[in-house]
Amino acid sequence: SYKDLMPHDVARAALLGLLHRTSVPKEVVDYIIFGTVIQEVKTSNVAREAALGAGFSDKTPAHTVTMACISANQAMTTGVGLIASGQCDVVVAGGVELMSDVPIRHSRKMRKMLLDLNKAKTLGQRLSLLSKFRLNFLSPELPAVAEFSTSETMGHSADRLAAAFAVSRTEQDEYALRSHSLAKKAQDEGLLSDVVPFKVPGKDTVTKDNGIRPSSLEQMAKLKPAFIKPYGTVTAANSSFLTDGASAMLIMAEEKALAMGYKPKAYLRDFVYVSQDPKDQLLLGPTYATPKVLEKAGLTLNDVDAFEFHEAFSGQILANFKAMDSDWFAQNYMGRKTKVGLPPLEKFNTWGGSLSLGHPFGATGCRLVMAAANRLRKEGGQYGLVAACAAGG
């Protein structure tokens, strides 16, 4: 439905949805930050273009950040930093990704020829350059799906990680089915209330996430491995799917929110970023980040009422579970005396996750935070913990 749109169109819709839901006056917003991963070359600062399209003042600064799958997380925490440092009182943070129309480049040889042709001053120079043209120059360059530092796709890495932690294909399929089943239940009960309808020009209005598809273990078992063939365990059914989407949230200093009559939905209390070896520990960020942020906030795993982890792959989630529940891993890889501990499943991604709701790279972080906030309000909890892995480690 979105293939004829541009990223700033979808981001603008998220901003307009936020304005409608919160009734916040545009003029009180001090700064706008968006995350994105695959940048549209015409709108490299998509935050600015979306803000102008949504009717924000041209005097409101906006910038775009990129940090792979946690780009929206970086947008949010950058906003928190601006507020904490006294630079701003009101920040809008979000993210966007449009996978239906990713930028595809000419080959390097073709790009070089076109640039040289542009510089050529005489007909003879142009003809000389054109004589060097070969058909293979037309071979396009697609956006990279592999790690630049390792040349390995994330799916391949997830398959290796699942094997290293002895996560079976059946376990992965069972977890994926859980994600879709919980998402369908949450959707049917009206719990996914942050989704705003979007009228696609000349097409239908999109009113809900359309990737929620509970299947059966029998059907899932029929799928072939997607990355390591023929013996891999990661398939299309137990991987998050690529989708279009945008998200936006309103972040305020507490004093400003109360002065304007707003009741905060949640407080962003603390955060940490970690990084690991991008080859063998690419997807283990949640295991390393969880104890650090809990210790920083003075909390324990038992204090957390709602866990929201990004589900890149079932195998990635289950491998993190095994790492978090291992004294050996904690002692040999994390420099800790004891294991992190296992998040209780009854508190974990209970409204579905990226496996069932999709993963628009730059937008997922805000969805995770808002899911945690909404669950806390619905269930009467106090603390939520959000974690995500990201390309690059």
C-alpha positions in Angstrom: 0.0 0.0 0.0 2.9 2.4 0.7 5.1 1.6 -2.3 4.3 5.0 -4.0 5.1 7.0 -0.9 8.3 8.4 0.5 9.6 8.0 4.1 8.7 11.5 5.1 5.0 10.8 4.1 4.8 8.0 6.6 6.7 10.0 9.3 4.4 13.0 8.7 1.4 10.7 9.4 2.9 9.6 12.7 3.5 13.2 13.7 0.0 14.2 12.8 -1.3 11.3 14.7 0.7 12.3 17.8 -0.6 15.9 17.5 -4.2 14.7 17.3 -3.9 12.3 20.2 -2.1 14.7 22.6 -3.5 18.1 21.4 0.0 19.5 22.1 0.4 22.9 20.5 3.0 22.7 17.7 4.7 25.9 18.9 5.7 24.4 22.3 7.8 21.7 20.7 11.4 22.7 21.0 13.0 19.9 19.0 12.1 16.9 16.8 14.4 13.8 16.3 13.7 10.8 14.1 15.6 7.6 13.6 15.9 5.8 10.2 18.2 3.2 8.7 17.9 3.1 4.9 17.9 6.7 4.1 16.1 8.2 1.1 18.7 10.3 -0.6 16.2 13.1 -1.4 15.2 13.5 2.3 18.4 12.6 4.2 17.1 14.6 7.2 13.7 13.0 7.2 12.9 14.4 10.6 13.0 18.0 9.2 10.9 17.1 6.1 8.3 15.3 8.0 8.1 18.1 10.6 7.5 20.7 7.9 5.0 18.5 6.2 3.1 18.1 9.5 2.8 21.8 10.0 5.5 22.4 12.6 7.2 25.8 12.5 10.2 26.2 10.2 11.8 27.6 13.4 11.6 24.2 15.1 14.9 22.3 14.7 14.9 18.7 13.7 17.6 16.1 13.0 17.8 12.5 12.0 19.8 9.7 13.7 20.8 6.2 12.6 21.8 3.3 14.8 20.5 0.3 12.9 17.5 -1.4 14.7 17.7 0.9 17.7 17.6 4.2 15.8 14.3 5.2 17.4 15.8 4.4 20.8 18.7 6.7 20.0 16.2 9.4 19.0 14.3 9.0 22.3 17.4 9.0 24.5 18.9 12.0 22.6 15.6 13.8 23.4 16.0 12.8 27.1 19.5 14.2 27.0 18.4 17.5 25.6 15.8 17.8 28.3 18.1 16.7 31.1 20.7 19.2 30.0 18.2 22.0 30.1 18.4 22.7 26.4 14.7 21.8 25.8 11.5 21.2 27.7 9.5 19.5 24.9 10.8 17.0 22.4 9.1 14.8 19.8 11.1 11.6 19.1 10.3 8.9 16.6 11.4 6.8 13.7 10.5 5.7 10.2 11.3 3.1 7.7 9.9 2.5 4.2 10.9 -0.9 2.9 8.5 -0.8 0.0 10.7 1.5 -2.0 14.3 1.4 -0.9 17.0 3.4 -2.7 18.8 1.2 -5.3 22.1 2.7 -6.7 23.8 2.3 -10.0 27.0 0.2 -9.9 30.2 2.0 -9.0 31.4 1.8 -12.7 28.2 3.3 -13.9 28.3 6.1 -11.3 31.8 6.9 -12.3 30.9 7.1 -16.0 27.9 9.3 -15.3 30.0 11.7 -13.2 32.8 11.8 -15.8 30.2 12.4 -18.5 28.9 15.4 -16.6 32.4 16.8 -16.4 33.2 16.2 -20.1 33.5 19.4 -22.1 33.6 18.2 -25.7 31.7 15.7 -27.8 34.9 13.7 -28.4 35.4 13.3 -24.6 31.8 12.1 -24.2 32.0 9.6 -27.0 35.3 8.3 -25.6 33.7 7.7 -22.3 30.6 6.1 -23.8 32.8 3.7 -25.8 33.9 2.2 -22.5 30.3 1.3 -21.4 29.6 -2.4 -20.8 26.3 -4.1 -20.1 27.5 -5.2 -16.6 27.6 -1.5 -15.7 23.8 -1.7 -15.4 23.9 -4.2 -12.6 22.4 -2.3 -9.6 23.7 -2.1 -6.0 21.0 -3.1 -3.5 21.0 -1.8 0.1 23.3 -4.0 2.1 21.7 -6.7 4.2 25.0 -8.0 5.5 27.3 -6.6 8.2 29.9 -4.4 6.7 32.6 -5.6 9.1 31.9 -9.3 8.7 30.0 -9.7 5.4 27.5 -11.9 7.2 23.8 -11.4 7.1 21.9 -11.0 10.4 19.9 -14.1 9.6 23.0 -16.2 9.2 24.3 -14.8 12.4 21.0 -15.6 14.2 21.2 -19.2 12.8 24.7 -19.6 14.2 23.7 -18.1 17.5 20.8 -20.5 17.8 23.1 -23.4 17.1 25.7 -22.2 19.6 23.0 -22.1 22.4 21.4 -25.3 21.3 18.1 -23.7 20.4 16.0 -26.1 18.3 13.9 -25.4 15.3 10.8 -26.5 17.2 11.6 -24.1 20.1 11.9 -21.2 17.6 8.7 -22.1 15.9 6.8 -22.4 19.2 8.1 -19.0 20.3 7.1 -17.4 17.0 3.6 -18.9 17.2 3.4 -17.5 20.8 4.2 -14.0 19.4 1.6 -14.1 16.7 -1.1 -15.6 19.0 -0.5 -12.9 21.7 -0.5 -10.1 19.1 -3.8 -11.4 17.6 -5.3 -11.5 21.0 -4.1 -8.0 21.9 -5.4 -6.7 18.5 -8.8 -8.3 18.9 -9.1 -6.8 22.5 -8.2 -3.3 21.2 -5.0 -3.2 23.2 -2.9 -2.1 20.2 -4.5 1.4 20.5 -1.4 3.4 19.4 -1.9 2.5 15.8 -3.4 5.4 13.9 -5.3 5.0 10.6 -3.5 6.1 7.6 -5.2 7.0 4.3 -3.0 6.1 1.4 -3.6 8.6 -1.4 -5.7 6.8 -4.1 -5.8 3.6 -2.1 -7.4 2.1 1.0 -7.0 3.4 4.6 -4.7 1.2 6.6 -6.2 0.8 10.1 -4.2 -2.0 11.7 -1.0 -4.1 11.5 -1.4 -6.6 8.8 1.4 -9.0 9.6 -0.3 -10.8 12.5 -0.9 -14.3 11.2 -1.2 -17.1 13.7 -0.4 -20.4 11.9 0.2 -23.9 13.2 3.4 -25.7 14.1 2.7 -28.1 11.4 2.5 -25.4 8.7 5.6 -23.6 10.1 7.6 -26.9 10.0 7.1 -27.1 6.3 9.2 -24.0 5.6 12.8 -24.4 4.5 15.7 -22.7 6.2 16.1 -19.1 5.0 19.8 -18.6 5.5 21.9 -21.7 6.3 20.7 -24.3 3.9 19.8 -27.1 4.2 20.4 -27.6 7.9 19.7 -24.1 9.4 16.8 -23.5 11.8 15.9 -19.9 11.1 13.0 -19.6 8.6 10.7 -16.9 7.4 8.1 -18.0 10.0 10.4 -17.5 13.0 12.0 -14.3 11.8 10.7 -10.7 12.0 9.4 -9.5 8.7 10.3 -6.3 7.0 7.5 -3.7 6.8 6.8 0.0 6.5 6.1 2.1 9.5 6.7 5.2 11.5 6.3 6.1 15.2 6.4 9.2 17.3 6.2 10.1 21.0 6.0 13.2 23.1 8.7 13.6 25.7 8.6 16.5 28.2 10.3 17.6 31.3 8.0 16.7 34.2 7.6 20.3 35.4 6.6 21.4 31.9 4.1 18.5 31.4 2.4 19.2 34.8 2.3 23.0 34.1 0.5 22.3 30.8 -2.0 20.0 32.4 -0.6 16.7 31.1 -0.5 13.5 33.1 2.6 11.5 32.1 1.9 8.1 30.7 5.3 6.9 31.9 8.6 8.2 33.0 11.8 7.4 31.1 14.0 6.6 34.1 17.3 5.4 32.8 19.1 3.8 29.8 22.3 2.3 28.7 23.9 1.3 25.4 26.3 -1.6 25.0 28.2 -3.1 22.1 29.8 -6.5 21.5 31.7 -8.5 18.9 29.6 -8.1 15.7 30.5 -11.6 14.5 29.7 -14.0 17.4 27.7 -11.8 19.7 25.8 -9.5 17.3 22.4 -10.3 18.8 23.2 -10.6 22.5 22.9 -6.9 23.4 19.9 -7.5 25.7 21.9 -9.9 27.8 24.7 -7.4 28.4 22.5 -4.3 28.7 19.9 -5.7 31.1 22.0 -6.0 34.2 23.8 -2.7 33.6 20.6 -0.7 33.3 19.0 -2.4 36.3 22.1 -1.7 38.5 22.2 1.9 37.2 18.5 2.3 38.2 18.9 0.5 41.5 16.5 -2.2 40.5 16.5 -6.0 40.2 14.9 -8.3 37.6 12.1 -9.1 40.0 11.1 -5.4 40.2 10.2 -5.3 36.5 6.5 -5.8 35.7 6.7 -5.5 31.9 9.5 -6.7 29.6 9.6 -5.6 26.0 12.4 -7.1 23.9 12.8 -6.6 20.2 12.2 -9.9 18.5 14.5 -9.9 15.5 14.4 -13.7 15.4 12.9 -16.4 17.7 16.4 -17.9 17.9 17.8 -14.6 19.1 15.3 -14.2 21.9 15.8 -17.8 23.1 19.6 -17.5 22.9 19.4 -14.4 25.0 17.2 -16.2 27.5 19.8 -19.0 27.7 22.7 -16.6 28.1 20.9 -14.6 30.8 20.1 -17.8 32.7 23.7 -19.1 32.6 26.2 -18.6 35.4 28.9 -20.0 33.0 28.2 -17.3 30.4 28.0 -14.6 33.0 31.4 -15.6 34.4 33.3 -16.3 31.2 31.9 -13.6 28.9 30.4 -10.8 31.1 32.8 -10.7 34.0 29.9 -11.3 36.4 29.9 -13.7 39.3 26.3 -14.8 38.8 23.8 -15.0 35.9 21.6 -12.1 34.9 18.4 -14.1 35.4 15.5 -15.2 33.2 12.6 -12.8 32.5 9.3 -14.5 33.4 7.4 -15.4 30.2 4.2 -14.2 31.8 5.7 -10.7 31.9 7.5 -10.9 28.5 6.1 -9.4 25.2 2.6 -10.3 26.2 1.0 -8.3 23.4 3.2 -9.7 20.7 6.4 -8.4 19.3 8.5 -7.7 16.2 7.9 -11.3 15.0 4.2 -10.6 14.7 3.9 -6.9 14.4 6.8 -6.4 12.0 10.1 -4.5 12.2 10.3 -1.2 10.4 14.0 -0.7 11.4 14.0 3.0 12.4 10.6 3.0 14.1 10.6 -0.1 16.3 12.2 1.5 19.4 9.3 3.8 20.0 6.8 0.9 19.6 8.7 -1.1 22.3 8.6 1.8 24.8 5.0 2.6 24.2 4.0 -1.1 24.5 5.8 -1.3 27.8 4.1 2.0 29.0 0.6 0.8 27.8 1.0 -2.6 29.5 2.1 -1.0 32.8 -1.0 1.2 32.8 -3.3 -1.6 31.8 -1.9 -4.1 34.3 -1.1 -1.7 37.1 2.6 -2.3 37.0 5.4 0.1 38.0 8.5 -0.7 36.1 9.1 -1.7 32.4 12.3 -2.8 30.8 13.0 -2.4 27.1 15.9 -4.0 25.2 16.9 -4.6 21.6 19.8 -5.9 19.6 21.0 -4.0 16.6 23.1 -4.5 13.5 26.8 -3.7 14.1 26.7 -5.3 17.6 
